[in-house]
């Protein structure tokens, strides 16, 4: 019998795996599964049985993915209805970026690596193709940025797939500044852009070689 819940919180319940029968939660839009050790992608696949799921709270650090993509991007690529992941909006641009990057990184992966992702690869191939993915990804893996803090400038090649949070951690280590004090601003010459969403990847902000990334402390 279907359970007509719209919101469900099972945070910190000792959950390690998710199995949901088709049609069991047809109305569920919001799910909180934080503070559970969920480390397998089959559990994320299980969430695809929630047709109206749009808001998800989950600890991403227990999941692993291939290099060049972040766990939250894989989750976004797999769950096509998500608009809010851990209180951060999933925009159309971020969804397309996540889906293209996912397809690029997993399409040619070893069978053992992509066995939990085969259905998603096939679904996204129909949307994005494969030739387009390679063209979008080719030569766009890193960008050379000048990173500036208190008059000091360091040039560094930065992966476009890096999230703002990871970039903040990296820049903080370069200049020995605590993460809680770090704010980032990208100077593109004609205008400046604040990097305020920690889950967004750097390529969302369209950085170009020799743009200046300013580290601003609170």
mmCIF file of the C-alpha atoms, coordinates in Angstrom:
data_MODEL
# 
_entry.id   MODEL 
# 
loop_
_atom_site.group_PDB 
_atom_site.id 
_atom_site.type_symbol 
_atom_site.label_atom_id 
_atom_site.label_alt_id 
_atom_site.label_comp_id 
_atom_site.label_asym_id 
_atom_site.label_entity_id 
_atom_site.label_seq_id 
_atom_site.pdbx_PDB_ins_code 
_atom_site.Cartn_x 
_atom_site.Cartn_y 
_atom_site.Cartn_z 
_atom_site.occupancy 
_atom_site.B_iso_or_equiv 
_atom_site.pdbx_formal_charge 
_atom_site.auth_seq_id 
_atom_site.auth_comp_id 
_atom_site.auth_asym_id 
_atom_site.auth_atom_id 
_atom_site.pdbx_PDB_model_num 
ATOM 1   C CA . UNK A 1 1   ? 0.000  0.000  0.000   1.00 0.00 ? 1   UNK A CA 1 
ATOM 2   C CA . UNK A 1 2   ? 1.475  3.421  -0.926  1.00 0.00 ? 2   UNK A CA 1 
ATOM 3   C CA . UNK A 1 3   ? 2.589  5.685  1.925   1.00 0.00 ? 3   UNK A CA 1 
ATOM 4   C CA . UNK A 1 4   ? 1.461  9.237  1.155   1.00 0.00 ? 4   UNK A CA 1 
ATOM 5   C CA . UNK A 1 5   ? 4.164  11.087 3.087   1.00 0.00 ? 5   UNK A CA 1 
ATOM 6   C CA . UNK A 1 6   ? 5.526  14.274 1.551   1.00 0.00 ? 6   UNK A CA 1 
ATOM 7   C CA . UNK A 1 7   ? 8.439  14.780 3.956   1.00 0.00 ? 7   UNK A CA 1 
ATOM 8   C CA . UNK A 1 8   ? 10.470 12.177 5.830   1.00 0.00 ? 8   UNK A CA 1 
ATOM 9   C CA . UNK A 1 9   ? 13.350 12.599 8.282   1.00 0.00 ? 9   UNK A CA 1 
ATOM 10  C CA . UNK A 1 10  ? 15.323 9.481  9.216   1.00 0.00 ? 10  UNK A CA 1 
ATOM 11  C CA . UNK A 1 11  ? 18.532 11.284 10.186  1.00 0.00 ? 11  UNK A CA 1 
ATOM 12  C CA . UNK A 1 12  ? 20.902 9.462  12.555  1.00 0.00 ? 12  UNK A CA 1 
ATOM 13  C CA . UNK A 1 13  ? 18.956 6.199  12.460  1.00 0.00 ? 13  UNK A CA 1 
ATOM 14  C CA . UNK A 1 14  ? 21.850 3.838  11.772  1.00 0.00 ? 14  UNK A CA 1 
ATOM 15  C CA . UNK A 1 15  ? 20.834 3.377  8.141   1.00 0.00 ? 15  UNK A CA 1 
ATOM 16  C CA . UNK A 1 16  ? 23.533 1.854  5.945   1.00 0.00 ? 16  UNK A CA 1 
ATOM 17  C CA . UNK A 1 17  ? 21.575 0.865  2.857   1.00 0.00 ? 17  UNK A CA 1 
ATOM 18  C CA . UNK A 1 18  ? 18.428 2.104  1.139   1.00 0.00 ? 18  UNK A CA 1 
ATOM 19  C CA . UNK A 1 19  ? 15.979 -0.193 -0.634  1.00 0.00 ? 19  UNK A CA 1 
ATOM 20  C CA . UNK A 1 20  ? 12.659 1.294  -1.775  1.00 0.00 ? 20  UNK A CA 1 
ATOM 21  C CA . UNK A 1 21  ? 9.971  -0.592 -3.649  1.00 0.00 ? 21  UNK A CA 1 
ATOM 22  C CA . UNK A 1 22  ? 8.476  1.080  -6.720  1.00 0.00 ? 22  UNK A CA 1 
ATOM 23  C CA . UNK A 1 23  ? 5.320  2.979  -5.812  1.00 0.00 ? 23  UNK A CA 1 
ATOM 24  C CA . UNK A 1 24  ? 5.952  2.824  -2.056  1.00 0.00 ? 24  UNK A CA 1 
ATOM 25  C CA . UNK A 1 25  ? 6.373  6.589  -1.524  1.00 0.00 ? 25  UNK A CA 1 
ATOM 26  C CA . UNK A 1 26  ? 4.665  8.236  -4.521  1.00 0.00 ? 26  UNK A CA 1 
ATOM 27  C CA . UNK A 1 27  ? 4.252  11.645 -2.849  1.00 0.00 ? 27  UNK A CA 1 
ATOM 28  C CA . UNK A 1 28  ? 7.585  12.030 -1.028  1.00 0.00 ? 28  UNK A CA 1 
ATOM 29  C CA . UNK A 1 29  ? 9.291  15.294 -2.005  1.00 0.00 ? 29  UNK A CA 1 
ATOM 30  C CA . UNK A 1 30  ? 11.741 15.844 0.870   1.00 0.00 ? 30  UNK A CA 1 
ATOM 31  C CA . UNK A 1 31  ? 14.059 13.261 2.442   1.00 0.00 ? 31  UNK A CA 1 
ATOM 32  C CA . UNK A 1 32  ? 16.592 13.762 5.233   1.00 0.00 ? 32  UNK A CA 1 
ATOM 33  C CA . UNK A 1 33  ? 19.043 10.872 5.629   1.00 0.00 ? 33  UNK A CA 1 
ATOM 34  C CA . UNK A 1 34  ? 21.948 12.799 7.147   1.00 0.00 ? 34  UNK A CA 1 
ATOM 35  C CA . UNK A 1 35  ? 24.100 11.287 9.924   1.00 0.00 ? 35  UNK A CA 1 
ATOM 36  C CA . UNK A 1 36  ? 23.745 7.804  8.445   1.00 0.00 ? 36  UNK A CA 1 
ATOM 37  C CA . UNK A 1 37  ? 26.719 5.963  6.945   1.00 0.00 ? 37  UNK A CA 1 
ATOM 38  C CA . UNK A 1 38  ? 25.475 5.359  3.400   1.00 0.00 ? 38  UNK A CA 1 
ATOM 39  C CA . UNK A 1 39  ? 28.465 4.398  1.280   1.00 0.00 ? 39  UNK A CA 1 
ATOM 40  C CA . UNK A 1 40  ? 27.107 2.475  -1.733  1.00 0.00 ? 40  UNK A CA 1 
ATOM 41  C CA . UNK A 1 41  ? 25.750 3.919  -4.958  1.00 0.00 ? 41  UNK A CA 1 
ATOM 42  C CA . UNK A 1 42  ? 23.018 1.279  -5.116  1.00 0.00 ? 42  UNK A CA 1 
ATOM 43  C CA . UNK A 1 43  ? 21.356 3.124  -2.238  1.00 0.00 ? 43  UNK A CA 1 
ATOM 44  C CA . UNK A 1 44  ? 21.391 6.331  -4.275  1.00 0.00 ? 44  UNK A CA 1 
ATOM 45  C CA . UNK A 1 45  ? 19.963 4.361  -7.188  1.00 0.00 ? 45  UNK A CA 1 
ATOM 46  C CA . UNK A 1 46  ? 17.225 3.265  -4.800  1.00 0.00 ? 46  UNK A CA 1 
ATOM 47  C CA . UNK A 1 47  ? 16.148 6.873  -4.374  1.00 0.00 ? 47  UNK A CA 1 
ATOM 48  C CA . UNK A 1 48  ? 15.172 6.883  -8.047  1.00 0.00 ? 48  UNK A CA 1 
ATOM 49  C CA . UNK A 1 49  ? 12.068 4.979  -6.910  1.00 0.00 ? 49  UNK A CA 1 
ATOM 50  C CA . UNK A 1 50  ? 10.832 8.260  -5.380  1.00 0.00 ? 50  UNK A CA 1 
ATOM 51  C CA . UNK A 1 51  ? 9.206  9.957  -8.401  1.00 0.00 ? 51  UNK A CA 1 
ATOM 52  C CA . UNK A 1 52  ? 8.643  13.336 -6.719  1.00 0.00 ? 52  UNK A CA 1 
ATOM 53  C CA . UNK A 1 53  ? 11.878 13.604 -4.724  1.00 0.00 ? 53  UNK A CA 1 
ATOM 54  C CA . UNK A 1 54  ? 13.173 17.159 -5.099  1.00 0.00 ? 54  UNK A CA 1 
ATOM 55  C CA . UNK A 1 55  ? 14.918 17.930 -1.794  1.00 0.00 ? 55  UNK A CA 1 
ATOM 56  C CA . UNK A 1 56  ? 17.610 15.666 -0.306  1.00 0.00 ? 56  UNK A CA 1 
ATOM 57  C CA . UNK A 1 57  ? 19.819 15.975 2.754   1.00 0.00 ? 57  UNK A CA 1 
ATOM 58  C CA . UNK A 1 58  ? 22.666 13.446 2.847   1.00 0.00 ? 58  UNK A CA 1 
ATOM 59  C CA . UNK A 1 59  ? 26.262 13.156 4.070   1.00 0.00 ? 59  UNK A CA 1 
ATOM 60  C CA . UNK A 1 60  ? 28.294 12.913 0.868   1.00 0.00 ? 60  UNK A CA 1 
ATOM 61  C CA . UNK A 1 61  ? 31.622 12.033 2.450   1.00 0.00 ? 61  UNK A CA 1 
ATOM 62  C CA . UNK A 1 62  ? 30.886 8.304  2.769   1.00 0.00 ? 62  UNK A CA 1 
ATOM 63  C CA . UNK A 1 63  ? 30.463 7.871  -1.001  1.00 0.00 ? 63  UNK A CA 1 
ATOM 64  C CA . UNK A 1 64  ? 33.358 7.539  -3.454  1.00 0.00 ? 64  UNK A CA 1 
ATOM 65  C CA . UNK A 1 65  ? 33.586 8.437  -7.127  1.00 0.00 ? 65  UNK A CA 1 
ATOM 66  C CA . UNK A 1 66  ? 36.157 8.521  -9.923  1.00 0.00 ? 66  UNK A CA 1 
ATOM 67  C CA . UNK A 1 67  ? 38.673 11.410 -10.151 1.00 0.00 ? 67  UNK A CA 1 
ATOM 68  C CA . UNK A 1 68  ? 37.532 14.585 -11.872 1.00 0.00 ? 68  UNK A CA 1 
ATOM 69  C CA . UNK A 1 69  ? 34.021 14.718 -10.455 1.00 0.00 ? 69  UNK A CA 1 
ATOM 70  C CA . UNK A 1 70  ? 32.567 15.403 -7.014  1.00 0.00 ? 70  UNK A CA 1 
ATOM 71  C CA . UNK A 1 71  ? 30.167 13.117 -5.155  1.00 0.00 ? 71  UNK A CA 1 
ATOM 72  C CA . UNK A 1 72  ? 27.412 15.734 -5.089  1.00 0.00 ? 72  UNK A CA 1 
ATOM 73  C CA . UNK A 1 73  ? 27.650 16.023 -8.894  1.00 0.00 ? 73  UNK A CA 1 
ATOM 74  C CA . UNK A 1 74  ? 27.117 12.267 -9.267  1.00 0.00 ? 74  UNK A CA 1 
ATOM 75  C CA . UNK A 1 75  ? 24.079 12.469 -6.974  1.00 0.00 ? 75  UNK A CA 1 
ATOM 76  C CA . UNK A 1 76  ? 22.634 15.329 -9.035  1.00 0.00 ? 76  UNK A CA 1 
ATOM 77  C CA . UNK A 1 77  ? 23.270 13.423 -12.271 1.00 0.00 ? 77  UNK A CA 1 
ATOM 78  C CA . UNK A 1 78  ? 21.536 10.323 -10.906 1.00 0.00 ? 78  UNK A CA 1 
ATOM 79  C CA . UNK A 1 79  ? 18.499 12.030 -9.362  1.00 0.00 ? 79  UNK A CA 1 
ATOM 80  C CA . UNK A 1 80  ? 16.940 14.000 -12.187 1.00 0.00 ? 80  UNK A CA 1 
ATOM 81  C CA . UNK A 1 81  ? 14.258 15.668 -10.062 1.00 0.00 ? 81  UNK A CA 1 
ATOM 82  C CA . UNK A 1 82  ? 16.522 17.221 -7.427  1.00 0.00 ? 82  UNK A CA 1 
ATOM 83  C CA . UNK A 1 83  ? 16.309 20.988 -7.068  1.00 0.00 ? 83  UNK A CA 1 
ATOM 84  C CA . UNK A 1 84  ? 17.825 21.219 -3.573  1.00 0.00 ? 84  UNK A CA 1 
ATOM 85  C CA . UNK A 1 85  ? 20.772 19.142 -2.322  1.00 0.00 ? 85  UNK A CA 1 
ATOM 86  C CA . UNK A 1 86  ? 21.849 19.855 1.248   1.00 0.00 ? 86  UNK A CA 1 
ATOM 87  C CA . UNK A 1 87  ? 20.204 23.306 1.141   1.00 0.00 ? 87  UNK A CA 1 
ATOM 88  C CA . UNK A 1 88  ? 21.924 24.373 -2.079  1.00 0.00 ? 88  UNK A CA 1 
ATOM 89  C CA . UNK A 1 89  ? 19.875 25.037 -5.188  1.00 0.00 ? 89  UNK A CA 1 
ATOM 90  C CA . UNK A 1 90  ? 20.497 22.809 -8.184  1.00 0.00 ? 90  UNK A CA 1 
ATOM 91  C CA . UNK A 1 91  ? 20.182 25.178 -11.135 1.00 0.00 ? 91  UNK A CA 1 
ATOM 92  C CA . UNK A 1 92  ? 19.686 24.097 -14.741 1.00 0.00 ? 92  UNK A CA 1 
ATOM 93  C CA . UNK A 1 93  ? 23.305 25.053 -15.454 1.00 0.00 ? 93  UNK A CA 1 
ATOM 94  C CA . UNK A 1 94  ? 24.592 23.002 -12.520 1.00 0.00 ? 94  UNK A CA 1 
ATOM 95  C CA . UNK A 1 95  ? 22.470 20.024 -13.551 1.00 0.00 ? 95  UNK A CA 1 
ATOM 96  C CA . UNK A 1 96  ? 23.774 20.081 -17.111 1.00 0.00 ? 96  UNK A CA 1 
ATOM 97  C CA . UNK A 1 97  ? 27.348 20.446 -15.876 1.00 0.00 ? 97  UNK A CA 1 
ATOM 98  C CA . UNK A 1 98  ? 26.931 17.520 -13.467 1.00 0.00 ? 98  UNK A CA 1 
ATOM 99  C CA . UNK A 1 99  ? 25.308 15.285 -16.082 1.00 0.00 ? 99  UNK A CA 1 
ATOM 100 C CA . UNK A 1 100 ? 27.910 16.024 -18.754 1.00 0.00 ? 100 UNK A CA 1 
ATOM 101 C CA . UNK A 1 101 ? 30.794 15.528 -16.331 1.00 0.00 ? 101 UNK A CA 1 
ATOM 102 C CA . UNK A 1 102 ? 29.260 12.300 -15.017 1.00 0.00 ? 102 UNK A CA 1 
ATOM 103 C CA . UNK A 1 103 ? 28.839 10.932 -18.528 1.00 0.00 ? 103 UNK A CA 1 
ATOM 104 C CA . UNK A 1 104 ? 32.371 11.945 -19.462 1.00 0.00 ? 104 UNK A CA 1 
ATOM 105 C CA . UNK A 1 105 ? 33.979 10.352 -16.407 1.00 0.00 ? 105 UNK A CA 1 
ATOM 106 C CA . UNK A 1 106 ? 31.967 7.124  -16.271 1.00 0.00 ? 106 UNK A CA 1 
ATOM 107 C CA . UNK A 1 107 ? 31.254 6.328  -19.941 1.00 0.00 ? 107 UNK A CA 1 
ATOM 108 C CA . UNK A 1 108 ? 34.739 4.871  -20.504 1.00 0.00 ? 108 UNK A CA 1 
ATOM 109 C CA . UNK A 1 109 ? 35.334 3.635  -16.957 1.00 0.00 ? 109 UNK A CA 1 
ATOM 110 C CA . UNK A 1 110 ? 36.077 -0.011 -16.171 1.00 0.00 ? 110 UNK A CA 1 
ATOM 111 C CA . UNK A 1 111 ? 33.022 -2.240 -15.946 1.00 0.00 ? 111 UNK A CA 1 
ATOM 112 C CA . UNK A 1 112 ? 33.586 -2.815 -12.232 1.00 0.00 ? 112 UNK A CA 1 
ATOM 113 C CA . UNK A 1 113 ? 33.603 0.948  -11.639 1.00 0.00 ? 113 UNK A CA 1 
ATOM 114 C CA . UNK A 1 114 ? 30.491 1.752  -13.634 1.00 0.00 ? 114 UNK A CA 1 
ATOM 115 C CA . UNK A 1 115 ? 28.359 -1.272 -12.765 1.00 0.00 ? 115 UNK A CA 1 
ATOM 116 C CA . UNK A 1 116 ? 26.215 0.815  -10.380 1.00 0.00 ? 116 UNK A CA 1 
ATOM 117 C CA . UNK A 1 117 ? 25.834 3.561  -12.979 1.00 0.00 ? 117 UNK A CA 1 
ATOM 118 C CA . UNK A 1 118 ? 24.960 1.737  -16.225 1.00 0.00 ? 118 UNK A CA 1 
ATOM 119 C CA . UNK A 1 119 ? 21.303 2.804  -16.328 1.00 0.00 ? 119 UNK A CA 1 
ATOM 120 C CA . UNK A 1 120 ? 22.247 6.445  -15.705 1.00 0.00 ? 120 UNK A CA 1 
ATOM 121 C CA . UNK A 1 121 ? 24.916 6.347  -18.408 1.00 0.00 ? 121 UNK A CA 1 
ATOM 122 C CA . UNK A 1 122 ? 22.379 5.045  -20.931 1.00 0.00 ? 122 UNK A CA 1 
ATOM 123 C CA . UNK A 1 123 ? 19.766 7.613  -19.870 1.00 0.00 ? 123 UNK A CA 1 
ATOM 124 C CA . UNK A 1 124 ? 22.189 10.538 -20.102 1.00 0.00 ? 124 UNK A CA 1 
ATOM 125 C CA . UNK A 1 125 ? 23.601 9.347  -23.441 1.00 0.00 ? 125 UNK A CA 1 
ATOM 126 C CA . UNK A 1 126 ? 20.129 9.892  -24.889 1.00 0.00 ? 126 UNK A CA 1 
ATOM 127 C CA . UNK A 1 127 ? 20.131 13.457 -23.548 1.00 0.00 ? 127 UNK A CA 1 
ATOM 128 C CA . UNK A 1 128 ? 23.712 14.584 -24.168 1.00 0.00 ? 128 UNK A CA 1 
ATOM 129 C CA . UNK A 1 129 ? 25.146 12.042 -26.610 1.00 0.00 ? 129 UNK A CA 1 
ATOM 130 C CA . UNK A 1 130 ? 28.801 11.014 -26.292 1.00 0.00 ? 130 UNK A CA 1 
ATOM 131 C CA . UNK A 1 131 ? 30.615 13.036 -28.970 1.00 0.00 ? 131 UNK A CA 1 
ATOM 132 C CA . UNK A 1 132 ? 29.313 16.278 -27.466 1.00 0.00 ? 132 UNK A CA 1 
ATOM 133 C CA . UNK A 1 133 ? 30.547 15.238 -24.049 1.00 0.00 ? 133 UNK A CA 1 
ATOM 134 C CA . UNK A 1 134 ? 34.101 14.675 -25.247 1.00 0.00 ? 134 UNK A CA 1 
ATOM 135 C CA . UNK A 1 135 ? 34.128 18.049 -26.996 1.00 0.00 ? 135 UNK A CA 1 
ATOM 136 C CA . UNK A 1 136 ? 32.807 19.843 -23.933 1.00 0.00 ? 136 UNK A CA 1 
ATOM 137 C CA . UNK A 1 137 ? 35.370 18.199 -21.704 1.00 0.00 ? 137 UNK A CA 1 
ATOM 138 C CA . UNK A 1 138 ? 38.433 18.290 -23.958 1.00 0.00 ? 138 UNK A CA 1 
ATOM 139 C CA . UNK A 1 139 ? 41.095 20.741 -22.813 1.00 0.00 ? 139 UNK A CA 1 
ATOM 140 C CA . UNK A 1 140 ? 38.864 22.193 -20.097 1.00 0.00 ? 140 UNK A CA 1 
ATOM 141 C CA . UNK A 1 141 ? 40.126 20.282 -17.089 1.00 0.00 ? 141 UNK A CA 1 
ATOM 142 C CA . UNK A 1 142 ? 42.300 22.994 -15.507 1.00 0.00 ? 142 UNK A CA 1 
ATOM 143 C CA . UNK A 1 143 ? 42.680 26.765 -15.588 1.00 0.00 ? 143 UNK A CA 1 
ATOM 144 C CA . UNK A 1 144 ? 45.686 28.899 -14.625 1.00 0.00 ? 144 UNK A CA 1 
ATOM 145 C CA . UNK A 1 145 ? 44.665 31.443 -11.981 1.00 0.00 ? 145 UNK A CA 1 
ATOM 146 C CA . UNK A 1 146 ? 46.577 34.132 -10.122 1.00 0.00 ? 146 UNK A CA 1 
ATOM 147 C CA . UNK A 1 147 ? 45.611 33.754 -6.464  1.00 0.00 ? 147 UNK A CA 1 
ATOM 148 C CA . UNK A 1 148 ? 46.053 36.953 -4.460  1.00 0.00 ? 148 UNK A CA 1 
ATOM 149 C CA . UNK A 1 149 ? 46.097 37.625 -0.717  1.00 0.00 ? 149 UNK A CA 1 
ATOM 150 C CA . UNK A 1 150 ? 47.459 40.698 1.106   1.00 0.00 ? 150 UNK A CA 1 
ATOM 151 C CA . UNK A 1 151 ? 49.791 41.651 -1.747  1.00 0.00 ? 151 UNK A CA 1 
ATOM 152 C CA . UNK A 1 152 ? 51.075 38.121 -2.314  1.00 0.00 ? 152 UNK A CA 1 
ATOM 153 C CA . UNK A 1 153 ? 50.278 36.450 -5.636  1.00 0.00 ? 153 UNK A CA 1 
ATOM 154 C CA . UNK A 1 154 ? 50.624 32.745 -6.403  1.00 0.00 ? 154 UNK A CA 1 
ATOM 155 C CA . UNK A 1 155 ? 49.899 31.279 -9.842  1.00 0.00 ? 155 UNK A CA 1 
ATOM 156 C CA . UNK A 1 156 ? 48.264 27.892 -9.697  1.00 0.00 ? 156 UNK A CA 1 
ATOM 157 C CA . UNK A 1 157 ? 46.592 25.485 -12.111 1.00 0.00 ? 157 UNK A CA 1 
ATOM 158 C CA . UNK A 1 158 ? 43.180 24.729 -10.656 1.00 0.00 ? 158 UNK A CA 1 
ATOM 159 C CA . UNK A 1 159 ? 40.802 21.923 -11.737 1.00 0.00 ? 159 UNK A CA 1 
ATOM 160 C CA . UNK A 1 160 ? 37.548 23.246 -13.147 1.00 0.00 ? 160 UNK A CA 1 
ATOM 161 C CA . UNK A 1 161 ? 35.737 20.388 -11.401 1.00 0.00 ? 161 UNK A CA 1 
ATOM 162 C CA . UNK A 1 162 ? 36.806 21.601 -7.957  1.00 0.00 ? 162 UNK A CA 1 
ATOM 163 C CA . UNK A 1 163 ? 34.004 22.849 -5.723  1.00 0.00 ? 163 UNK A CA 1 
ATOM 164 C CA . UNK A 1 164 ? 34.153 26.273 -4.106  1.00 0.00 ? 164 UNK A CA 1 
ATOM 165 C CA . UNK A 1 165 ? 34.467 24.562 -0.725  1.00 0.00 ? 165 UNK A CA 1 
ATOM 166 C CA . UNK A 1 166 ? 37.486 22.509 -1.826  1.00 0.00 ? 166 UNK A CA 1 
ATOM 167 C CA . UNK A 1 167 ? 38.977 25.562 -3.535  1.00 0.00 ? 167 UNK A CA 1 
ATOM 168 C CA . UNK A 1 168 ? 38.587 27.557 -0.318  1.00 0.00 ? 168 UNK A CA 1 
ATOM 169 C CA . UNK A 1 169 ? 40.369 24.809 1.604   1.00 0.00 ? 169 UNK A CA 1 
ATOM 170 C CA . UNK A 1 170 ? 43.191 24.718 -0.946  1.00 0.00 ? 170 UNK A CA 1 
ATOM 171 C CA . UNK A 1 171 ? 43.650 28.500 -0.999  1.00 0.00 ? 171 UNK A CA 1 
ATOM 172 C CA . UNK A 1 172 ? 43.457 28.629 2.783   1.00 0.00 ? 172 UNK A CA 1 
ATOM 173 C CA . UNK A 1 173 ? 46.295 26.103 3.013   1.00 0.00 ? 173 UNK A CA 1 
ATOM 174 C CA . UNK A 1 174 ? 48.409 28.054 0.506   1.00 0.00 ? 174 UNK A CA 1 
ATOM 175 C CA . UNK A 1 175 ? 48.221 31.189 2.642   1.00 0.00 ? 175 UNK A CA 1 
ATOM 176 C CA . UNK A 1 176 ? 47.785 29.464 6.047   1.00 0.00 ? 176 UNK A CA 1 
ATOM 177 C CA . UNK A 1 177 ? 44.352 30.975 6.631   1.00 0.00 ? 177 UNK A CA 1 
ATOM 178 C CA . UNK A 1 178 ? 41.585 29.178 8.535   1.00 0.00 ? 178 UNK A CA 1 
ATOM 179 C CA . UNK A 1 179 ? 38.673 27.957 6.427   1.00 0.00 ? 179 UNK A CA 1 
ATOM 180 C CA . UNK A 1 180 ? 36.057 29.825 8.469   1.00 0.00 ? 180 UNK A CA 1 
ATOM 181 C CA . UNK A 1 181 ? 37.741 33.098 7.526   1.00 0.00 ? 181 UNK A CA 1 
ATOM 182 C CA . UNK A 1 182 ? 38.004 32.460 3.785   1.00 0.00 ? 182 UNK A CA 1 
ATOM 183 C CA . UNK A 1 183 ? 35.898 34.277 1.185   1.00 0.00 ? 183 UNK A CA 1 
ATOM 184 C CA . UNK A 1 184 ? 36.706 34.028 -2.530  1.00 0.00 ? 184 UNK A CA 1 
ATOM 185 C CA . UNK A 1 185 ? 36.173 36.590 -5.280  1.00 0.00 ? 185 UNK A CA 1 
ATOM 186 C CA . UNK A 1 186 ? 37.032 36.109 -8.957  1.00 0.00 ? 186 UNK A CA 1 
ATOM 187 C CA . UNK A 1 187 ? 38.305 39.251 -10.704 1.00 0.00 ? 187 UNK A CA 1 
ATOM 188 C CA . UNK A 1 188 ? 37.611 38.947 -14.423 1.00 0.00 ? 188 UNK A CA 1 
ATOM 189 C CA . UNK A 1 189 ? 38.957 42.394 -15.272 1.00 0.00 ? 189 UNK A CA 1 
ATOM 190 C CA . UNK A 1 190 ? 35.618 43.866 -16.308 1.00 0.00 ? 190 UNK A CA 1 
ATOM 191 C CA . UNK A 1 191 ? 33.765 42.710 -13.206 1.00 0.00 ? 191 UNK A CA 1 
ATOM 192 C CA . UNK A 1 192 ? 34.134 40.700 -10.012 1.00 0.00 ? 192 UNK A CA 1 
ATOM 193 C CA . UNK A 1 193 ? 32.175 37.611 -9.022  1.00 0.00 ? 193 UNK A CA 1 
ATOM 194 C CA . UNK A 1 194 ? 31.777 36.344 -5.470  1.00 0.00 ? 194 UNK A CA 1 
ATOM 195 C CA . UNK A 1 195 ? 32.108 32.576 -5.100  1.00 0.00 ? 195 UNK A CA 1 
ATOM 196 C CA . UNK A 1 196 ? 29.465 32.094 -2.435  1.00 0.00 ? 196 UNK A CA 1 
ATOM 197 C CA . UNK A 1 197 ? 27.977 28.659 -3.046  1.00 0.00 ? 197 UNK A CA 1 
ATOM 198 C CA . UNK A 1 198 ? 30.377 26.024 -1.615  1.00 0.00 ? 198 UNK A CA 1 
ATOM 199 C CA . UNK A 1 199 ? 28.835 23.213 -3.670  1.00 0.00 ? 199 UNK A CA 1 
ATOM 200 C CA . UNK A 1 200 ? 29.216 24.872 -7.050  1.00 0.00 ? 200 UNK A CA 1 
ATOM 201 C CA . UNK A 1 201 ? 32.159 23.859 -9.185  1.00 0.00 ? 201 UNK A CA 1 
ATOM 202 C CA . UNK A 1 202 ? 34.636 26.454 -10.411 1.00 0.00 ? 202 UNK A CA 1 
ATOM 203 C CA . UNK A 1 203 ? 33.618 26.078 -14.048 1.00 0.00 ? 203 UNK A CA 1 
ATOM 204 C CA . UNK A 1 204 ? 30.153 27.454 -13.186 1.00 0.00 ? 204 UNK A CA 1 
ATOM 205 C CA . UNK A 1 205 ? 31.813 30.889 -12.906 1.00 0.00 ? 205 UNK A CA 1 
ATOM 206 C CA . UNK A 1 206 ? 33.482 30.622 -16.354 1.00 0.00 ? 206 UNK A CA 1 
ATOM 207 C CA . UNK A 1 207 ? 37.048 31.377 -15.182 1.00 0.00 ? 207 UNK A CA 1 
ATOM 208 C CA . UNK A 1 208 ? 39.643 32.203 -17.818 1.00 0.00 ? 208 UNK A CA 1 
ATOM 209 C CA . UNK A 1 209 ? 43.412 31.877 -17.784 1.00 0.00 ? 209 UNK A CA 1 
ATOM 210 C CA . UNK A 1 210 ? 45.042 34.659 -15.760 1.00 0.00 ? 210 UNK A CA 1 
ATOM 211 C CA . UNK A 1 211 ? 41.850 35.757 -14.013 1.00 0.00 ? 211 UNK A CA 1 
ATOM 212 C CA . UNK A 1 212 ? 42.706 36.809 -10.459 1.00 0.00 ? 212 UNK A CA 1 
ATOM 213 C CA . UNK A 1 213 ? 41.209 34.911 -7.538  1.00 0.00 ? 213 UNK A CA 1 
ATOM 214 C CA . UNK A 1 214 ? 41.178 37.142 -4.454  1.00 0.00 ? 214 UNK A CA 1 
ATOM 215 C CA . UNK A 1 215 ? 41.205 35.672 -0.969  1.00 0.00 ? 215 UNK A CA 1 
ATOM 216 C CA . UNK A 1 216 ? 39.240 37.937 1.359   1.00 0.00 ? 216 UNK A CA 1 
ATOM 217 C CA . UNK A 1 217 ? 39.172 37.365 5.103   1.00 0.00 ? 217 UNK A CA 1 
ATOM 218 C CA . UNK A 1 218 ? 36.204 38.247 7.261   1.00 0.00 ? 218 UNK A CA 1 
# 
